[in-house]
Structure formats: C-alpha cells, structure tokens
Amino acid sequence: PDSPFPAAVENALEVWDWLLAQGIGPKDVVVSGDSAGGNLALSLLFRLQAKGAEMPAAAVLLSPWVEMLPFSSESWRDNVPYDYIGQKGMMEQFVAM
C-alpha cells in the first residue's frame, strides 16, 4: 500500500479534527464503515476514547472486519452454516493478497 498502517487511522483522526474545527459538534456526527471500513471506524472510536475526546453520536458498523487471523474464534466456528459471505477460506485468501 502507498500508505501502510496506521495511515488510515491517522487520516480518520485528521478528518475528525477538521470537522470539529469547522464547528461541527461530535454529537452531530455518525461514524460508519463497511468491512475493513468498519474496522477503521471502530479504530477511530478507540483512538478518540483513548484521548478522552467526546465521542460521536453513533457508529454504524456493517459487517466490520474486527477479528483477524487466525480466524479460530468460537464465532467463526459456530456461524459457518449461516455465513455465506465471510467464509474462512475466502477470508484467508483476501489476507494473503
């Protein structure tokens, strides 16, 4: 990647700070992300919490990729029959890319 980790999280924090500098209040913001973007949104929330910053009004995480390798948790095992998108083999191929 042109901008390896943690560049995306740092960029999200810069956008957050910019919004606040424009006079937009934290309670007027909803943070959202899908898949890896859900992970990024959650990472932003953790960073804000660690800084003691006021949190956004809400967060919407759509299928967030929050559990990385080795895909061995109880959730991965128990949901195999129901999860048609996040199949372990396919996810391992994505990670290998």
C-alpha positions as CSV (number, residue, x, y, z in Angstrom):
1,P,0.0,0.0,0.0
2,D,1.0,3.6,-0.6
3,S,0.1,4.4,2.9
4,P,0.6,1.5,5.3
5,F,-0.9,1.1,8.7
6,P,-1.6,3.3,10.7
7,A,-2.0,5.9,8.0
8,A,-5.8,5.3,7.6
9,V,-6.4,5.7,11.3
10,E,-4.3,8.8,11.4
11,N,-6.2,10.2,8.4
12,A,-9.5,9.4,10.1
13,L,-8.3,11.4,13.1
14,E,-7.3,14.3,10.9
15,V,-10.8,14.3,9.4
16,W,-12.4,14.2,12.8
17,D,-10.3,17.2,14.0
18,W,-11.1,19.1,10.8
19,L,-14.8,18.5,11.3
20,L,-14.6,19.9,14.9
21,A,-12.5,22.9,13.6
22,Q,-15.4,23.6,11.2
23,G,-17.8,23.9,14.2
24,I,-19.4,20.6,13.7
25,G,-20.1,19.1,17.1
26,P,-19.3,15.4,17.9
27,K,-22.9,14.7,18.7
28,D,-23.7,15.8,15.1
29,V,-21.5,13.1,13.6
30,V,-22.2,9.4,12.9
31,V,-19.2,7.3,12.1
32,S,-19.8,4.4,9.7
33,G,-17.9,1.8,7.8
34,D,-18.4,-1.5,6.0
35,S,-16.0,-4.5,6.2
36,A,-12.5,-3.1,6.6
37,G,-14.1,0.3,6.8
38,G,-16.0,-0.9,9.8
39,N,-12.6,-1.8,11.4
40,L,-11.4,1.7,10.6
41,A,-14.4,3.3,12.1
42,L,-14.0,1.2,15.3
43,S,-10.3,2.1,15.4
44,L,-11.2,5.8,15.2
45,L,-13.6,5.3,18.1
46,F,-10.9,3.6,20.2
47,R,-8.4,6.4,19.5
48,L,-11.0,9.0,20.4
49,Q,-11.8,7.2,23.6
50,A,-8.0,6.8,24.5
51,K,-7.6,10.6,24.0
52,G,-10.6,11.3,26.3
53,A,-12.3,13.0,23.4
54,E,-16.0,13.5,23.2
55,M,-17.5,10.6,21.1
56,P,-19.7,10.9,18.1
57,A,-23.5,10.5,18.3
58,A,-23.4,7.0,17.0
59,A,-21.5,4.4,15.0
60,V,-22.8,2.1,12.3
61,L,-20.6,-0.9,11.6
62,L,-21.7,-3.1,8.7
63,S,-20.0,-6.5,8.7
64,P,-16.9,-5.0,10.3
65,W,-13.7,-7.0,10.0
66,V,-12.8,-7.0,13.6
67,E,-11.3,-10.4,14.1
68,M,-8.2,-11.0,12.0
69,L,-6.1,-14.1,11.8
70,P,-6.2,-17.0,12.6
71,F,-10.0,-17.0,12.3
72,S,-10.3,-19.5,15.1
73,S,-12.8,-17.9,17.5
74,E,-16.0,-19.5,18.6
75,S,-17.9,-17.1,16.4
76,W,-16.1,-18.3,13.3
77,R,-16.8,-21.9,14.2
78,D,-20.4,-21.6,15.3
79,N,-21.5,-19.4,12.3
80,V,-20.1,-21.5,9.5
81,P,-23.5,-22.8,8.4
82,Y,-25.0,-19.3,8.4
83,D,-22.2,-17.1,7.0
84,Y,-22.3,-17.1,3.2
85,I,-20.0,-14.1,2.7
86,G,-17.3,-14.4,5.3
87,Q,-16.2,-17.9,4.7
88,K,-12.9,-18.8,6.3
89,G,-11.1,-20.0,3.2
90,M,-12.2,-16.9,1.2
91,M,-11.1,-14.6,4.0
92,E,-7.7,-16.3,4.2
93,Q,-7.2,-15.7,0.5
94,F,-8.0,-12.0,1.0
95,V,-5.4,-11.7,3.7
96,A,-2.8,-13.4,1.5
97,M,-3.3,-10.8,-1.2
